[in-house]
Amino acid sequence: MKNPEGEHAEIDLLLETIYQRYGYDFRSYARASIERRIRLFLSNTGYPSVAEIILRIVDDQEFTFHLIHYFSIAVTEMFRDPLVYRAVREKVVPLLRTWPHCKIWHAGCATGEEVYSLAIVLKEEGIYNRATIYATDFNNEALDRACEGIYEMGKLQEATRNYQQAGGKGSFSEYYYARYKAAVMDSSLKERVVFSSHNLASDSAFGEMHLIFCRNVLIYFNRDLQHRALGLFTDSLVHGGFLCLGTKEDLHFTDFRDQYEVVDNKARIYKKKNWP
Amino acid sequence: MRTKETTEPSWPVFHEIVVMGGSAGGFKVFSAILSALPLDFSLPILVVQHLIPGDDGLFYRHLASTIRLPVIEPCDKQWIKHGHVYVAPANYHILVEQNGTIALSVDDKINWSRPSIDVLFESAAQAFGEQVIAVLLSGANADGAAGMLKIKEAGGLTIALDPATAEYPVMPQAAIDSGAADEVLSAEEIGLRLVKLGSYKI
């Protein structure tokens, strides 16, 4: 096995090359995870070392996109962490009601499962029609799938269980229809959704949001990039707006803790203070 | 009992971190080993025990109530402190970064598991190399064996629970069969060995 020091240096060079040549910036991603994905790529493609793939990246775009695909694999599920959706219903929705219109940014929505979950909650709470959900991701392939809203039937069983635990008020089967072995999400669930490409590493803020959902995205960033993303969220939120992070992403460990109050610690729901 | 004593260099390797993994039958062994450690144990310990999703901290609370060392279910990017035990939360992989922080991920399951022992062990090999002590306990699958081999190749110290004493021997046996285990010990011996290794420092 190669000594880790040498490999760390090669990986720096690899990420720098991808950035310089193609503009995709993975230099500020959490290192342990990105190294694991590079090792996975090496073992699946049979390349002996990182140095070898750097040479190919320089002039092989298709190859590079194949590698980038490994960096952007996102795993998500409907109503992941049901307690979060329950908390949104009980502690966030009542305040969203007080605004005549509510704008929601779902940052890093990946293949969209949680976008539909949120749409269902808003629908059942009667505020869907005055909401707009901006669902964004930097991975256009994932975004296309999110927009299609077609999921494996097998996954819907767990989704149904999660939906019930999340305080679902109806029957989950009302929200999709079966086609062959797939579940197609009801098209009304995307009427109020705008899917668009946005990169938290390089793009700027969205305006005047009442709720920002960004779950299990920041864990893939290093502290600098995390700081950048949280800065975008803070700039984008109205005073009193909500920020919902992944259940293991604690705002307390960041420089932004003083700008928010905790709404629900377990669900990691925070509220931007009026006077920071 | 087989040990690494004869092959150890004459100068001591200062270990920085202990990583441990277990699955079926691991619950009890973890308590037995970790409750043997004194309050002044000097190394941090990262633990992966296979859990059912929605475990909601059952294993973590059990450990916290049975051992002396502080037990933590960490958040992402939390600093790793000496003498603390960090338990991987259900439905997250746990990794270590070179800068001494915890990294969590929701990547695909590895060996049908999230958290996966291989993911933790491989990241430890990558970040801390020869300074890692890896311990693999009871389980009905081979998760952890590949990661343990990486740690051994990086010069770390690897210990497998003696399969004859394991409730589910498949996991430690897989590590032994692949040549990943430096030492094969009973739970009691692992506890004593860790106490000794963890008192090198300070």
Interface residues (C-beta under 8 A of the other chain):
Chain A: M1 N3 P4 E7 H8 A30 R31 A32 S33 E35 R36 R37 R39 I73 V75 T76 N216 L218 I219 Y220 R223 Q226 G246 T247 K248 E249 D250 F253
Chain B: P74 C75 D76 K77 Q78 P89 Y92 L95 V96 E97 Q98 A103 L104 S105 V106 D107 D108 V119 E122 S123 A125 Q126 A127 G129 K150 E153 A154
